[in-house]
Amino acid sequence: MDNTLTMTVADVKQHLHIGNKKAYALFKQKSFPSFRLDGRYLVRRDEFEKWLNNIQKLPTRNYKIEN
């Protein structure tokens, strides 16, 4: 990952290897630490990494993105 403070939907899509629909659904979930700025969805890189580490600790390997 690079050294920017925030990640866009496109950044998260690329990192997680998911499509547009799943990425936007993820950003809209209450459990995902995203925010909107000037109409763009963003997530702080450190919060994304913390969220990802917590997801990896779940007992199941299949994390569902709620629609």
Secondary structure as UniProt FT lines:
FT   STRAND          6..8
FT   HELIX           9..16
FT   HELIX           20..28
FT   TURN            30..31
FT   STRAND          34..37
FT   TURN            38..39
FT   STRAND          40..44
FT   HELIX           45..56
//
